[in-house]
Amino acid sequence: MPAKFKVAGVQMDIEIARVASNLEKINQRLKETVAAGAALTVFPECTTTGYCYESLAEAKTMAEPEDGPSIQQVHSFCKVLNTHTIIGYLELSGERVFNSLAFIGPEGVLGRYRKVHLPHLGVDRFTIPGDRPFEVHDSTLCRIGMNICYDSSFPEAARILAIQGADLICLPTNWPPTSGLTADVIPNARALENHVYFMSVNRIGQERGFEFIGKSKICDPRGANLAFADHANEEVLYAEVDPEFSRKKHLVNIPGAHEVHRMKDRRPDVYDPLSKPNALAQ
């Protein structure tokens, strides 16, 4: 069983189209979180590039291949510091641009994710919906799943990762003011309903007329807040993750009288409509 470890979530401002500056911030924050004992540091969505691009052509100027210079640079940070991180970037694949994440450790890239659910907002107006299945990435720390921002509004995204055995689900975000209730409620719900640790890491600041609200948080498998930056200022959140706790899905409140198992008690035989289009999608 993996040991307990410390995680950090970096609620920070990001500068659009200033990759070098953003990478320097990532490096400085990694030095800070490693010094504080964190083994995994999670950054916001589109950490290296910013988010509010106004065309596909503009976004392409900042997008990089999945093994591009930004990912290589962050890997070098992780190698020197002997740590793990999750960062957001714009990924260029042929003529397509994806809103992506990379899970990086000292040994290299351990996992990738392309945002599946795209709102009509910022660069997501021009990116391509993720074309890879949800996947849990095993590591020396624990089993880690990744979603991005709007994905959290679709319970199926986190549930699939939980079914695959995720101990921790990381959600880098760019939440604007209209997502205040999402930031307050959804991370706790996803943690509780799947009995997993759940980190939502949002950015702050302003970008081309859009504000970002912070409100990053780390929740435990019972849905309780372990850390909550309930403001729009820079802050680094810390919490301890215990993989053994997240893997004990059978919750015994009163033996024989009140027991819950949110994986065993599922009824997939009646969930068929979830995979079919419906009239409300028109």
Backbone as CSV, one residue per row, in Angstrom:
resi,resn,N_x,N_y,N_z,CA_x,CA_y,CA_z,C_x,C_y,C_z
1,MET,0.845,-1.198,0.000,0.000,0.000,0.000,0.884,1.253,0.000
2,PRO,0.649,2.209,-0.927,1.440,3.441,-0.924,1.316,4.191,0.401
3,ALA,2.355,4.888,0.773,2.358,5.646,2.013,1.609,6.967,1.844
4,LYS,1.271,7.586,2.965,0.687,8.919,2.938,1.706,9.902,2.338
5,PHE,1.192,10.924,1.686,2.079,11.937,1.124,1.378,13.284,1.089
6,LYS,2.160,14.331,0.926,1.646,15.695,0.950,1.460,16.218,-0.464
7,VAL,0.319,16.869,-0.697,0.050,17.494,-1.990,-0.034,19.007,-1.809
8,ALA,0.208,19.718,-2.906,0.096,21.177,-2.915,-0.701,21.604,-4.135
9,GLY,-1.556,22.598,-3.960,-2.288,23.203,-5.063,-1.907,24.672,-5.156
10,VAL,-1.430,25.111,-6.311,-0.924,26.475,-6.471,-1.979,27.354,-7.136
11,GLN,-2.621,28.186,-6.336,-3.583,29.170,-6.845,-2.785,30.422,-7.209
12,MET,-2.670,30.690,-8.509,-1.764,31.740,-8.966,-2.304,32.449,-10.199
13,ASP,-1.742,33.611,-10.478,-2.045,34.331,-11.710,-1.194,33.751,-12.841
14,ILE,-1.687,33.890,-14.055,-0.994,33.380,-15.245,-1.020,34.487,-16.290
15,GLU,0.055,34.639,-17.032,0.143,35.682,-18.052,-0.080,35.078,-19.432
16,ILE,-1.064,35.592,-20.135,-1.387,35.041,-21.445,-0.229,35.272,-22.423
17,ALA,0.106,34.184,-23.147,1.105,34.210,-24.220,2.520,34.545,-23.732
18,ARG,2.759,34.380,-22.424,4.115,34.623,-21.891,4.606,33.334,-21.243
19,VAL,4.936,32.385,-22.096,5.278,31.045,-21.637,6.517,31.052,-20.746
20,ALA,7.545,31.773,-21.135,8.785,31.786,-20.357,8.548,32.306,-18.944
21,SER,7.770,33.362,-18.838,7.453,33.925,-17.524,6.649,32.944,-16.683
22,ASN,5.679,32.283,-17.292,4.864,31.307,-16.570,5.699,30.109,-16.124
23,LEU,6.622,29.681,-16.961,7.507,28.565,-16.587,8.399,28.941,-15.408
24,GLU,8.852,30.175,-15.373,9.663,30.611,-14.234,8.841,30.590,-12.947
25,LYS,7.574,30.991,-13.042,6.688,30.929,-11.863,6.500,29.481,-11.413
26,ILE,6.329,28.587,-12.376,6.176,27.172,-12.040,7.405,26.675,-11.292
27,ASN,8.573,27.020,-11.786,9.808,26.580,-11.154,9.921,27.115,-9.727
28,GLN,9.630,28.395,-9.543,9.728,28.985,-8.208,8.723,28.362,-7.248
29,ARG,7.521,28.109,-7.718,6.507,27.495,-6.854,6.878,26.052,-6.519
30,LEU,7.446,25.341,-7.469,7.878,23.972,-7.190,8.966,23.954,-6.120
31,LYS,9.881,24.876,-6.199,10.912,24.957,-5.161,10.280,25.193,-3.797
32,GLU,9.261,26.055,-3.764,8.563,26.370,-2.511,7.813,25.161,-1.965
33,THR,7.068,24.479,-2.834,6.250,23.358,-2.349,7.103,22.158,-1.957
34,VAL,8.187,21.940,-2.681,9.097,20.849,-2.317,9.734,21.139,-0.960
35,ALA,10.123,22.387,-0.733,10.699,22.771,0.560,9.702,22.562,1.694
36,ALA,8.402,22.679,1.367,7.350,22.483,2.372,6.963,21.009,2.526
37,GLY,7.594,20.132,1.739,7.360,18.703,1.902,6.368,18.084,0.946
38,ALA,5.906,18.840,-0.053,4.929,18.295,-1.000,5.612,17.368,-2.006
39,ALA,4.988,16.223,-2.266,5.490,15.276,-3.258,4.814,15.462,-4.616
40,LEU,3.645,16.131,-4.623,2.908,16.417,-5.854,2.383,17.839,-5.764
41,THR,2.628,18.626,-6.814,2.138,20.001,-6.885,1.276,20.151,-8.128
42,VAL,0.069,20.663,-7.936,-0.891,20.806,-9.039,-1.083,22.289,-9.347
43,PHE,-1.014,22.628,-10.634,-1.174,24.000,-11.099,-2.503,24.152,-11.843
44,PRO,-2.939,25.394,-12.130,-4.218,25.607,-12.823,-4.217,25.158,-14.290
45,GLU,-5.380,25.190,-14.867,-5.583,24.936,-16.296,-4.787,25.944,-17.133
46,CYS,-4.236,25.468,-18.252,-3.481,26.329,-19.173,-2.394,27.117,-18.436
47,THR,-1.645,26.426,-17.588,-0.635,27.086,-16.751,0.422,27.800,-17.571
48,THR,0.858,27.195,-18.645,1.992,27.759,-19.385,1.579,28.841,-20.370
49,THR,0.300,28.853,-20.782,-0.089,29.676,-21.928,-1.110,30.756,-21.649
50,GLY,-1.909,30.621,-20.578,-3.092,31.448,-20.436,-4.238,30.866,-21.237
51,TYR,-5.419,31.482,-21.113,-6.656,30.844,-21.568,-7.485,31.641,-22.588
52,CYS,-7.489,32.961,-22.497,-8.484,33.744,-23.245,-8.025,34.125,-24.653
53,TYR,-7.774,33.125,-25.451,-7.384,33.369,-26.844,-8.619,33.674,-27.683
54,GLU,-8.408,34.457,-28.733,-9.535,34.975,-29.506,-9.715,34.302,-30.856
55,SER,-8.839,33.354,-31.180,-8.987,32.612,-32.434,-8.143,31.352,-32.362
56,LEU,-8.450,30.412,-33.232,-7.644,29.198,-33.327,-6.231,29.545,-33.785
57,ALA,-6.125,30.470,-34.709,-4.812,30.851,-35.220,-3.938,31.404,-34.101
58,GLU,-4.526,32.231,-33.237,-3.755,32.783,-32.131,-3.353,31.689,-31.156
59,ALA,-4.283,30.787,-30.843,-3.975,29.698,-29.916,-2.852,28.815,-30.446
60,LYS,-2.840,28.590,-31.746,-1.804,27.735,-32.340,-0.400,28.306,-32.139
61,THR,-0.292,29.624,-32.046,1.031,30.221,-31.875,1.635,29.872,-30.513
62,MET,0.794,29.487,-29.561,1.258,29.141,-28.213,1.226,27.637,-27.949
63,ALA,0.542,26.880,-28.794,0.408,25.439,-28.583,1.699,24.718,-28.958
64,GLU,1.970,23.601,-28.256,3.177,22.813,-28.485,2.817,21.336,-28.573
65,PRO,3.649,20.536,-29.227,3.444,19.086,-29.192,3.518,18.573,-27.755
66,GLU,2.997,17.381,-27.547,2.946,16.860,-26.183,4.324,16.622,-25.583
67,ASP,5.363,16.578,-26.403,6.732,16.471,-25.902,7.520,17.751,-26.212
68,GLY,6.796,18.878,-26.276,7.404,20.141,-26.657,8.298,20.739,-25.588
69,PRO,8.855,21.923,-25.846,9.850,22.517,-24.951,9.335,22.829,-23.552
70,SER,8.061,23.210,-23.424,7.537,23.515,-22.087,7.487,22.266,-21.218
71,ILE,7.012,21.168,-21.793,6.951,19.914,-21.037,8.355,19.443,-20.682
72,GLN,9.278,19.572,-21.618,10.659,19.184,-21.335,11.267,20.047,-20.224
73,GLN,10.924,21.338,-20.248,11.448,22.238,-19.219,10.907,21.872,-17.844
74,VAL,9.596,21.603,-17.763,9.010,21.235,-16.472,9.566,19.897,-15.998
75,HIS,9.803,18.985,-16.921,10.444,17.719,-16.530,11.810,17.984,-15.908
76,SER,12.562,18.910,-16.469,13.877,19.208,-15.901,13.744,19.761,-14.481
77,PHE,12.696,20.576,-14.248,12.453,21.070,-12.882,12.206,19.894,-11.930
78,CYS,11.327,18.972,-12.371,10.961,17.834,-11.520,12.157,16.919,-11.261
79,LYS,12.998,16.781,-12.259,14.173,15.918,-12.102,15.140,16.507,-11.080
80,VAL,15.388,17.803,-11.179,16.302,18.468,-10.251,15.749,18.433,-8.831
81,LEU,14.433,18.657,-8.695,13.813,18.756,-7.380,13.306,17.413,-6.853
82,ASN,13.358,16.377,-7.696,12.860,15.049,-7.323,11.415,15.122,-6.852
83,THR,10.557,15.644,-7.710,9.160,15.835,-7.341,8.244,15.537,-8.522
84,HIS,6.934,15.644,-8.264,5.902,15.400,-9.276,5.024,16.646,-9.412
85,THR,4.508,16.850,-10.611,3.604,17.980,-10.816,2.586,17.658,-11.896
86,ILE,1.495,18.424,-11.897,0.506,18.402,-12.976,0.358,19.830,-13.466
87,ILE,0.576,20.043,-14.769,0.457,21.379,-15.356,-0.487,21.332,-16.555
88,GLY,-1.091,22.495,-16.837,-1.937,22.627,-18.012,-1.210,23.350,-19.134
89,TYR,-1.492,22.955,-20.372,-0.856,23.586,-21.532,-1.758,23.405,-22.743
90,LEU,-1.494,24.127,-23.804,-2.187,23.940,-25.074,-1.351,23.004,-25.930
91,GLU,-1.965,21.910,-26.348,-1.253,20.862,-27.082,-1.578,20.938,-28.571
92,LEU,-0.550,20.965,-29.391,-0.711,20.974,-30.841,-0.484,19.573,-31.375
93,SER,-1.491,19.051,-32.077,-1.395,17.729,-32.692,-1.836,17.866,-34.147
94,GLY,-0.876,17.941,-35.058,-1.222,18.242,-36.444,-1.766,19.655,-36.528
95,GLU,-2.982,19.793,-37.038,-3.643,21.095,-37.101,-4.602,21.296,-35.937
96,ARG,-4.684,20.327,-35.048,-5.641,20.385,-33.939,-4.971,20.922,-32.676
97,VAL,-5.760,21.641,-31.863,-5.282,22.130,-30.576,-6.170,21.537,-29.485
98,PHE,-5.549,20.982,-28.466,-6.247,20.424,-27.314,-5.886,21.219,-26.056
99,ASN,-6.843,21.307,-25.147,-6.609,21.841,-23.808,-6.158,20.646,-22.965
100,SER,-4.891,20.593,-22.591,-4.312,19.357,-22.070,-3.627,19.529,-20.724
101,LEU,-3.379,18.391,-20.084,-2.600,18.304,-18.853,-1.478,17.300,-19.048
102,ALA,-0.397,17.521,-18.321,0.685,16.545,-18.240,0.990,16.278,-16.770
103,PHE,1.054,15.003,-16.416,1.476,14.554,-15.096,2.941,14.154,-15.230
104,ILE,3.819,14.884,-14.561,5.259,14.762,-14.780,5.964,14.435,-13.462
105,GLY,6.900,13.498,-13.522,7.717,13.149,-12.370,9.186,13.245,-12.715
106,PRO,10.051,12.887,-11.792,11.498,12.958,-12.055,11.920,12.132,-13.263
107,GLU,11.180,11.036,-13.513,11.547,10.141,-14.607,10.952,10.531,-15.950
108,GLY,10.079,11.533,-15.967,9.474,11.962,-17.222,7.971,12.116,-17.108
109,VAL,7.284,12.112,-18.251,5.825,12.251,-18.281,5.192,10.917,-17.902
110,LEU,4.353,10.946,-16.876,3.705,9.736,-16.367,2.269,9.590,-16.853
111,GLY,1.704,10.667,-17.360,0.331,10.611,-17.845,-0.059,11.903,-18.525
112,ARG,-1.059,11.798,-19.409,-1.569,12.972,-20.114,-3.087,12.928,-20.133
113,TYR,-3.675,14.101,-20.320,-5.132,14.170,-20.428,-5.521,15.321,-21.339
114,ARG,-6.517,15.083,-22.192,-7.080,16.111,-23.062,-8.516,16.388,-22.630
115,LYS,-8.838,17.644,-22.394,-10.150,18.050,-21.868,-11.276,17.554,-22.772
116,VAL,-12.208,16.827,-22.174,-13.295,16.194,-22.928,-14.488,17.126,-23.104
117,HIS,-14.905,17.795,-22.033,-16.095,18.649,-22.074,-15.665,20.101,-22.238
118,LEU,-16.113,20.749,-23.319,-15.651,22.086,-23.660,-16.785,23.108,-23.554
119,PRO,-16.646,24.123,-22.700,-17.631,25.203,-22.662,-17.370,26.187,-23.799
120,HIS,-18.345,27.029,-24.084,-18.143,28.078,-25.091,-17.515,29.275,-24.382
121,LEU,-16.224,29.172,-24.147,-15.511,30.162,-23.343,-14.024,30.091,-23.651
122,GLY,-13.377,31.240,-23.755,-11.940,31.284,-23.917,-11.441,30.413,-25.056
123,VAL,-10.296,29.800,-24.841,-9.689,28.976,-25.881,-10.501,27.734,-26.190
124,ASP,-11.380,27.323,-25.268,-12.182,26.123,-25.515,-13.173,26.295,-26.655
125,ARG,-13.378,27.528,-27.110,-14.197,27.736,-28.311,-13.498,27.210,-29.563
126,PHE,-12.185,26.990,-29.476,-11.398,26.632,-30.652,-10.667,25.298,-30.512
127,THR,-10.588,24.769,-29.307,-9.902,23.494,-29.118,-10.803,22.335,-29.517
128,ILE,-10.208,21.160,-29.640,-10.914,19.941,-30.029,-11.241,19.146,-28.763
129,PRO,-12.455,18.592,-28.653,-12.763,17.758,-27.481,-11.794,16.587,-27.363
130,GLY,-11.399,16.280,-26.148,-10.474,15.184,-25.913,-10.918,13.903,-26.581
131,ASP,-9.977,13.210,-27.216,-10.296,12.022,-27.998,-9.696,10.754,-27.397
132,ARG,-9.298,10.825,-26.132,-8.737,9.662,-25.457,-9.604,9.300,-24.259
133,PRO,-9.655,8.032,-23.891,-10.484,7.639,-22.747,-9.927,8.185,-21.443
134,PHE,-10.825,8.334,-20.459,-10.374,8.688,-19.116,-9.471,7.569,-18.607
135,GLU,-8.376,7.965,-17.963,-7.369,6.976,-17.587,-6.760,7.316,-16.238
136,VAL,-6.574,6.291,-15.423,-5.890,6.448,-14.145,-4.411,6.127,-14.340
137,HIS,-3.554,6.953,-13.762,-2.111,6.800,-13.920,-1.505,6.346,-12.598
138,ASP,-0.946,5.157,-12.613,-0.313,4.621,-11.407,1.055,5.270,-11.249
139,SER,1.419,5.527,-10.016,2.717,6.139,-9.742,3.204,5.664,-8.388
140,THR,4.409,6.072,-8.028,4.930,5.703,-6.711,4.161,6.390,-5.592
141,LEU,3.393,7.444,-5.925,2.615,8.165,-4.914,1.276,7.487,-4.659
142,CYS,0.507,7.316,-5.730,-0.822,6.702,-5.651,-1.354,6.592,-7.069
143,ARG,-2.631,6.241,-7.194,-3.288,6.203,-8.505,-3.974,7.551,-8.729
144,ILE,-3.590,8.229,-9.806,-4.034,9.603,-10.038,-4.860,9.690,-11.318
145,GLY,-6.007,10.370,-11.211,-6.841,10.671,-12.366,-6.885,12.170,-12.589
146,MET,-7.119,12.576,-13.842,-7.148,14.001,-14.181,-8.408,14.366,-14.948
147,ASN,-8.999,15.480,-14.571,-10.049,16.158,-15.317,-9.631,17.621,-15.437
148,ILE,-10.357,18.379,-16.271,-10.091,19.813,-16.393,-11.401,20.581,-16.277
149,CYS,-11.471,21.499,-15.347,-12.497,22.532,-15.232,-13.928,22.035,-15.495
150,TYR,-14.472,22.308,-16.673,-15.877,22.001,-17.002,-16.177,20.509,-16.915
151,ASP,-15.161,19.661,-17.018,-15.372,18.220,-16.848,-16.055,17.907,-15.522
152,SER,-15.794,18.730,-14.500,-16.343,18.439,-13.169,-17.853,18.570,-13.113
153,SER,-18.448,19.245,-14.099,-19.911,19.370,-14.143,-20.588,18.116,-14.680
154,PHE,-19.791,17.135,-15.070,-20.304,15.880,-15.601,-19.836,14.755,-14.680
155,PRO,-20.706,14.265,-13.787,-20.288,13.283,-12.775,-19.650,12.036,-13.362
156,GLU,-20.015,11.712,-14.604,-19.476,10.502,-15.229,-17.951,10.556,-15.353
157,ALA,-17.401,11.760,-15.560,-15.956,11.885,-15.773,-15.176,11.412,-14.549
158,ALA,-15.564,11.898,-13.375,-14.882,11.473,-12.145,-15.250,10.038,-11.785
159,ARG,-16.489,9.632,-12.055,-16.915,8.282,-11.692,-16.112,7.222,-12.445
160,ILE,-15.854,7.456,-13.725,-15.060,6.496,-14.495,-13.670,6.347,-13.884
161,LEU,-13.073,7.463,-13.495,-11.748,7.399,-12.863,-11.810,6.650,-11.536
162,ALA,-12.873,6.865,-10.774,-13.027,6.159,-9.499,-13.186,4.658,-9.726
163,ILE,-13.969,4.286,-10.722,-14.165,2.863,-11.029,-12.844,2.217,-11.426
164,GLN,-11.981,2.994,-12.079,-10.675,2.482,-12.487,-9.665,2.451,-11.328
165,GLY,-10.084,2.929,-10.155,-9.229,2.817,-8.980,-8.473,4.060,-8.578
166,ALA,-8.888,5.237,-9.061,-8.199,6.467,-8.680,-8.280,6.685,-7.168
167,ASP,-7.167,7.082,-6.584,-7.134,7.515,-5.182,-7.340,9.022,-5.084
168,LEU,-6.838,9.726,-6.081,-6.840,11.184,-6.114,-7.216,11.641,-7.513
169,ILE,-8.182,12.559,-7.601,-8.543,13.172,-8.876,-8.153,14.639,-8.818
170,CYS,-7.380,15.089,-9.803,-6.893,16.464,-9.851,-7.625,17.223,-10.955
171,LEU,-8.110,18.401,-10.608,-8.921,19.211,-11.515,-8.328,20.614,-11.639
172,PRO,-7.354,20.835,-12.489,-6.927,22.203,-12.790,-8.065,22.954,-13.476
173,THR,-8.278,24.222,-13.096,-9.421,24.970,-13.606,-9.053,26.403,-13.961
174,ASN,-9.957,27.040,-14.708,-9.969,28.492,-14.933,-11.399,28.961,-14.695
175,TRP,-11.834,28.971,-13.445,-13.213,29.321,-13.114,-13.403,30.829,-13.029
176,PRO,-14.388,31.391,-13.790,-14.742,32.806,-13.697,-15.794,33.015,-12.605
177,PRO,-16.241,34.264,-12.358,-17.190,34.536,-11.280,-18.489,33.738,-11.347
178,THR,-18.965,33.417,-12.538,-20.209,32.651,-12.643,-20.068,31.221,-12.153
179,SER,-18.849,30.791,-11.869,-18.617,29.420,-11.395,-18.387,29.356,-9.885
180,GLY,-18.788,30.404,-9.167,-18.566,30.434,-7.730,-19.194,29.268,-6.992
181,LEU,-20.445,28.951,-7.310,-21.107,27.825,-6.636,-20.490,26.499,-7.055
182,THR,-20.054,26.409,-8.304,-19.347,25.203,-8.745,-18.106,24.977,-7.887
183,ALA,-17.343,26.033,-7.682,-16.125,25.923,-6.881,-16.425,25.558,-5.433
184,ASP,-17.548,26.047,-4.914,-17.917,25.788,-3.519,-18.411,24.369,-3.300
185,VAL,-19.137,23.819,-4.283,-19.908,22.589,-4.062,-19.369,21.363,-4.796
186,ILE,-19.033,21.516,-6.066,-18.743,20.359,-6.905,-17.551,19.537,-6.424
187,PRO,-16.415,20.127,-6.055,-15.297,19.281,-5.601,-15.669,18.379,-4.430
188,ASN,-16.445,18.920,-3.488,-16.866,18.116,-2.339,-17.769,16.974,-2.762
189,ALA,-18.681,17.270,-3.703,-19.600,16.233,-4.177,-18.852,15.123,-4.902
190,ARG,-17.905,15.491,-5.765,-17.169,14.475,-6.505,-16.323,13.620,-5.556
191,ALA,-15.765,14.229,-4.533,-14.982,13.472,-3.558,-15.869,12.494,-2.795
192,LEU,-16.988,12.981,-2.297,-17.877,12.156,-1.476,-18.495,11.018,-2.280
193,GLU,-19.045,11.324,-3.456,-19.789,10.298,-4.187,-18.885,9.189,-4.715
194,ASN,-17.582,9.482,-4.846,-16.638,8.476,-5.334,-15.681,7.977,-4.259
195,HIS,-15.738,8.556,-3.079,-14.836,8.248,-1.967,-13.384,8.306,-2.438
196,VAL,-13.017,9.498,-2.959,-11.649,9.754,-3.403,-11.212,11.121,-2.897
197,TYR,-9.919,11.362,-2.878,-9.419,12.716,-2.680,-9.641,13.485,-3.980
198,PHE,-9.990,14.770,-3.843,-10.293,15.579,-5.026,-9.691,16.963,-4.824
199,MET,-8.857,17.378,-5.791,-8.224,18.702,-5.766,-8.721,19.548,-6.928
200,SER,-9.292,20.702,-6.642,-9.595,21.677,-7.689,-8.635,22.846,-7.506
201,VAL,-7.866,23.158,-8.540,-6.841,24.193,-8.444,-7.130,25.252,-9.501
202,ASN,-7.615,26.398,-9.042,-8.038,27.460,-9.943,-7.011,28.584,-9.991
203,ARG,-7.066,29.368,-11.045,-6.191,30.527,-11.178,-6.875,31.769,-10.623
204,ILE,-6.132,32.861,-10.578,-6.672,34.158,-10.186,-6.276,35.179,-11.255
205,GLY,-6.628,36.432,-11.024,-6.213,37.513,-11.908,-7.226,37.816,-13.000
206,GLN,-6.832,38.676,-13.916,-7.680,39.076,-15.035,-6.956,38.811,-16.351
207,GLU,-7.746,38.477,-17.367,-7.176,38.206,-18.676,-8.183,38.617,-19.744
208,ARG,-7.865,39.670,-20.472,-8.713,40.153,-21.570,-10.172,40.333,-21.150
209,GLY,-10.365,40.964,-20.008,-11.703,41.269,-19.530,-12.352,40.193,-18.690
210,PHE,-11.734,39.027,-18.587,-12.274,37.946,-17.756,-11.537,37.903,-16.426
211,GLU,-12.315,37.727,-15.341,-11.740,37.563,-14.019,-11.740,36.082,-13.646
212,PHE,-10.832,35.711,-12.773,-10.772,34.340,-12.272,-10.766,34.386,-10.748
213,ILE,-11.517,33.470,-10.140,-11.977,33.657,-8.761,-11.215,32.869,-7.701
214,GLY,-10.201,32.117,-8.061,-9.529,31.317,-7.040,-10.460,30.240,-6.505
215,LYS,-10.659,30.213,-5.179,-11.528,29.235,-4.526,-11.048,27.790,-4.732
216,SER,-9.742,27.626,-4.816,-9.194,26.273,-4.933,-9.448,25.505,-3.643
217,LYS,-9.538,24.188,-3.748,-9.727,23.400,-2.530,-9.236,21.973,-2.704
218,ILE,-8.982,21.345,-1.571,-8.609,19.933,-1.505,-9.603,19.260,-0.574
219,CYS,-10.258,18.205,-1.076,-11.291,17.507,-0.306,-10.860,16.084,0.000
220,ASP,-11.313,15.583,1.142,-11.014,14.190,1.486,-12.120,13.269,0.976
221,PRO,-11.961,11.947,1.080,-12.942,11.025,0.504,-14.333,11.061,1.135
222,ARG,-14.494,11.735,2.254,-15.833,11.915,2.819,-16.460,13.233,2.371
223,GLY,-15.738,13.982,1.534,-16.270,15.233,1.006,-15.962,16.450,1.852
224,ALA,-15.145,16.303,2.887,-14.809,17.432,3.756,-13.650,18.224,3.182
225,ASN,-13.645,19.530,3.431,-12.539,20.371,3.003,-11.311,20.118,3.877
226,LEU,-10.207,19.772,3.238,-8.926,19.717,3.940,-8.215,21.060,3.849
227,ALA,-8.432,21.766,2.747,-7.869,23.104,2.553,-8.758,23.832,1.555
228,PHE,-8.977,25.137,1.782,-9.866,25.912,0.922,-9.361,27.351,0.870
229,ALA,-8.923,27.791,-0.304,-8.515,29.183,-0.513,-9.733,29.958,-0.999
230,ASP,-10.590,30.341,-0.085,-11.888,30.930,-0.413,-11.737,32.424,-0.729
231,HIS,-10.967,32.712,-1.774,-10.681,34.094,-2.153,-10.015,34.082,-3.525
232,ALA,-9.728,35.273,-4.050,-9.093,35.391,-5.367,-7.689,35.963,-5.248
233,ASN,-6.942,35.500,-4.255,-5.553,35.897,-4.062,-4.646,34.691,-4.271
234,GLU,-3.371,34.959,-4.486,-2.436,33.849,-4.621,-2.288,33.113,-3.288
235,GLU,-2.272,31.806,-3.354,-2.082,30.978,-2.156,-1.656,29.583,-2.598
236,VAL,-0.882,28.921,-1.765,-0.558,27.516,-1.977,-1.265,26.710,-0.896
237,LEU,-2.098,25.762,-1.323,-2.830,24.900,-0.395,-2.053,23.606,-0.197
238,TYR,-2.096,23.089,1.022,-1.438,21.828,1.331,-2.412,20.898,2.048
239,ALA,-2.243,19.604,1.818,-3.018,18.594,2.541,-2.303,17.257,2.418
240,GLU,-2.667,16.333,3.292,-2.103,14.987,3.261,-3.080,14.041,2.574
241,VAL,-2.567,13.212,1.696,-3.357,12.189,1.014,-2.955,10.821,1.562
242,ASP,-3.952,10.044,1.945,-3.744,8.687,2.460,-4.420,7.702,1.504
243,PRO,-3.680,7.101,0.571,-4.306,6.196,-0.403,-5.094,5.062,0.239
244,GLU,-4.666,4.598,1.387,-5.383,3.516,2.055,-6.804,3.943,2.416
245,PHE,-6.970,5.190,2.834,-8.302,5.696,3.190,-9.209,5.728,1.964
246,SER,-8.690,6.203,0.824,-9.528,6.296,-0.378,-9.904,4.927,-0.919
247,ARG,-9.111,3.905,-0.624,-9.382,2.568,-1.149,-10.355,1.767,-0.277
248,LYS,-10.638,2.239,0.899,-11.611,1.565,1.770,-13.009,2.077,1.435
249,LYS,-13.603,1.507,0.391,-14.885,1.992,-0.113,-16.066,1.564,0.758
250,HIS,-15.884,0.523,1.545,-16.956,0.050,2.415,-16.951,0.872,3.701
251,LEU,-17.929,1.773,3.816,-18.007,2.664,4.968,-18.993,2.099,5.986
252,VAL,-18.496,1.760,7.145,-19.324,1.172,8.201,-19.571,2.232,9.265
253,ASN,-20.765,2.822,9.232,-21.134,3.818,10.238,-21.654,3.155,11.505
254,ILE,-22.577,2.197,11.323,-23.070,1.356,12.424,-23.060,-0.068,11.896
255,PRO,-22.185,-0.936,12.399,-22.083,-2.301,11.857,-23.437,-3.008,11.802
256,GLY,-23.776,-3.487,10.613,-25.022,-4.217,10.430,-26.261,-3.362,10.339
257,ALA,-26.130,-2.064,10.599,-27.307,-1.190,10.591,-27.175,-0.016,9.636
258,HIS,-25.956,0.467,9.432,-25.754,1.606,8.533,-24.390,1.469,7.862
259,GLU,-24.399,0.845,6.688,-23.174,0.635,5.933,-23.393,1.110,4.489
260,VAL,-22.350,1.700,3.911,-22.435,2.262,2.563,-21.222,1.808,1.757
261,HIS,-21.478,1.416,0.503,-20.383,1.054,-0.408,-20.759,1.607,-1.779
262,ARG,-20.256,2.809,-2.107,-20.714,3.509,-3.311,-20.201,2.903,-4.610
263,MET,-19.315,1.944,-4.541,-18.918,1.203,-5.733,-19.755,-0.082,-5.856
264,LYS,-19.842,-0.844,-4.789,-20.604,-2.092,-4.807,-22.096,-1.841,-5.002
265,ASP,-22.623,-0.748,-4.476,-24.052,-0.474,-4.530,-24.515,0.156,-5.832
266,ARG,-23.618,0.358,-6.770,-23.998,0.888,-8.080,-24.935,-0.075,-8.803
267,ARG,-25.764,0.470,-9.734,-26.692,-0.342,-10.529,-26.512,-0.032,-12.015
268,PRO,-25.409,-0.464,-12.621,-25.168,-0.176,-14.034,-26.261,-0.703,-14.953
269,ASP,-27.004,-1.721,-14.505,-28.050,-2.299,-15.345,-29.181,-1.321,-15.636
270,VAL,-29.301,-0.242,-14.842,-30.371,0.731,-15.096,-29.821,2.083,-15.567
271,TYR,-28.535,2.117,-15.909,-27.919,3.384,-16.317,-27.830,3.550,-17.829
272,ASP,-28.424,2.677,-18.591,-28.278,2.711,-20.042,-28.582,4.077,-20.662
273,PRO,-29.616,4.816,-20.200,-29.903,6.125,-20.812,-28.742,7.115,-20.738
274,LEU,-27.802,6.917,-19.837,-26.670,7.839,-19.724,-25.823,7.878,-20.995
275,SER,-25.804,6.798,-21.731,-24.950,6.729,-22.917,-25.694,7.036,-24.206
276,LYS,-26.928,7.529,-24.098,-27.722,7.810,-25.284,-28.072,9.301,-25.370
277,PRO,-28.152,9.842,-26.611,-28.592,11.240,-26.757,-30.012,11.415,-26.216
278,ASN,-30.356,12.649,-25.846,-31.716,12.901,-25.385,-32.205,14.238,-25.931
279,ALA,-33.515,14.470,-25.797,-34.126,15.650,-26.382,-33.549,16.956,-25.815
280,LEU,-33.088,16.925,-24.570,-32.555,18.140,-23.945,-31.228,18.566,-24.559
281,ALA,-30.626,17.707,-25.346,-29.338,18.030,-25.970,-29.511,18.854,-27.240
282,GLN,-30.724,19.075,-27.665,-30.968,19.839,-28.892,-30.719,21.327,-28.700
